[in-house]
Amino acid sequence: MRAAFSEGCACVTFYRDRTDPRFYGLRFARGEHRLFRFIARWLNARGFDLIRKRAQLDGHMIGDQHQPYLRCRKPKAGVPHVYVWSGFYALWGANEDWNKDRQVTLLLEPDCFLKGQATETLIAELVVTSDGHVLARHDGDCGCNHYVGTAADLERNWLALLDAAGLTDEERAEAERLYRQAVAGHRPARAKGNGKIGQVV
């Protein structure tokens, strides 16, 4: 296997050699989990210290309960601090690209939890697609290249946040107005008065 990091390290492409295995298994994303374990071992032999985890179990609002990702085992000095995950998990498995095209491009979040340093990626835009998925454009990116999850998940989490914030009616109305302004959507608008933020995206 070979790997090539993009300029700015926003993504990494892994190339399958003829001697590398292929990975199969659709149920519970087993094929993708096996691929990520293989990639983690390859990267760890080259100075990383990554483990494969389920993203949602680590608290990330992406994909479903089965989506795998790689993260640094512990934030210790001398080891790259990164997240690695698939931006097209909801559409097809990363192992399918690996098997068919002999390469797969995964998203890379560098310096995700360095000790003593606060790092963040600013989301400049959220877009809801016509089939109900949410894409994000990071500050400085050209286009919405990052998959966030489903619109239903976004709306559910947004409503839960509003409920937990204890806002007044005026403050909540202002928050919903800002939400409508910030989240661009390409789905047909729902009728007003159904109590769902989804009517505005």
Protein Blocks (a to p, Z undefined) as FASTA:
>chain_A
ZZdddehilaccddddfkbccdedjegolmmmmmmmmmmmmmmmnopacddddfklnopa
ghjfklccdddfbacehiacdddddfklmmmcfklmmmmnopacddddehklcghiacdd
ddfbdcddfkopacdddehiacjfbcfbdfklmmmmmmmmmmmnopafklmmmmmmmmmm
mmccfbdcddehklpaklmZZ
